[in-house]
Amino acid sequence: MAILPTKCNLCPRSCGVDRTRGERGVCGAGEHIRLARAALHRWEEPPISAGAGSGAVFFSYCPLHCVYCQNYEIACGDHGIDITPDRLRDIYGELRAQGACNINLVTPSHYWPLIEPTIRAAKNHGFELPFVCNTSGFESVQTIQDMQGFIDIYLTDFKYVADSEDAVGYPCTSLSSNAARRYSHAPQYATCALRALETMVNQVGDPCFDEWTDSQGHTSAHLHSGVVVRHLLLPDRLDESKSIISMLWHRFGSHVLYSVMNQYTPVRSVPSMPELNHTTSDDAYNNLLDYMDSLGMEDYYWQQGGTAQESFIPAFDCTGVLPKG
């Protein structure tokens, strides 16, 4: 029987609480899996949302707690329903029956010891869809290593630059960013995210595609395994974004896929951080795309204008969490 660690170290915070006794970690999670939604999701990158969409399973709570989080009500709130591992395994089958092209586990690592047996059992019974770990990037290397053989695709953020070039071993320009500390209370973010990303790439290898055919017979490119690195351009942080992209490209090249987003949406007012209370500008985003082109990056995912006005945030109304009837 899988159990959580008695001194929790599943994320880089290593808060050490005994979740087996009902204690809650810095992330907010206790001894049970809590979900806020399990449904088809069409708003990931195209090869992850092929056909009817990705089978997205949104886990409640998050180790990072970004002040601007787009999923704030589940990452930093208490929203969701506790379920058993057996129910989670059933959800995989239900999403497959709806036409999902993968099972997209959104922020799963703080529940990993409870999730891993459900994937093992599913694969042992012939479950063929790839599993996606959709993460903020703030991960423990050991937890990522424990995912080997169970996770096929990593969809990971890389949010912040390091405070110094020593932390990532690559010069990041003269900008000394405190964004990780200020926005996520995680000054060690860049170091942790880079080590985790290196582990992910070594584990699943270069991106591998196949054809996905939906129920209407339409085919599209489908990511079967590999790593997609996402970066969200934050307001007034263009220089930092350029540093991040440069570091990633020089370190990983085409061994990962890149996705650069302009969809930042102020979902709540942060009076002490007025820069977060407005969207990013089109000029800044286009400047970043031009910079990527200048680096020789010829193939990456980008978003067209108006994304901040569109709803990429699903309703966390516990759709699909409980069995019907």
C-alpha angles and dihedrals in degrees: 000000000000116000135181119250115272088224103038115227100152093122132034091265089071090193092176099220121153102241091176086072094049097265114146123229129223085269090061096242124129132185099307133068110250122197131189100186142358113188146113112294122196100180102083123097111301098257090050095047096045119155114346091359143261119311097239120197109189113205119203122243130022135217094225106053099194110198091227097045113157090211093045098144093061100029096050102016134065097251121141144052128275114240138178125250088248090058090049091054090051089052090060090059093046092053091048089053089054090057102262114167093208143356107257111200105199113206096342107151098094086061097039099121088056095043099047096070090051092056092043091053093045093051092045087057094052101266102167106187118104119248120231125206104208106194146165088234092244094121141144113243089225092055091050090049089052089057093062112125092016105062117060101177131034116204100186136172124225102196111166143032121235121264088236136016090243091070095064101019093238128092112255100191122263092295111117104200125199092178094113091054095040100043103029107017087236112115088169093057099110094049093047093044093050094049090047092048092051089052092050093051093047090049104049102020130209121349113281122196135193135173119275119203118198128209091272092055095254115143129209139165111279127192107232098177140350141075130294115193115204127198123187115206107229124205114280094000103103095127091053091050091052090052092051094048092047092050093048095046094048092047103040107016112179094343088097135037118242129218121184116191135199096183097108107148125185100232094173135016117259104192094186091054106045092171089070093057095079136053126254117269124250089231092057092048093048089048089055092049090050089051091052090052090051090056090058096256103151103168124045140123119258137169130239122232124287098042093128088062093050123081109247088155112089124213109271091212096133092258109176095006099108124045116260118257 
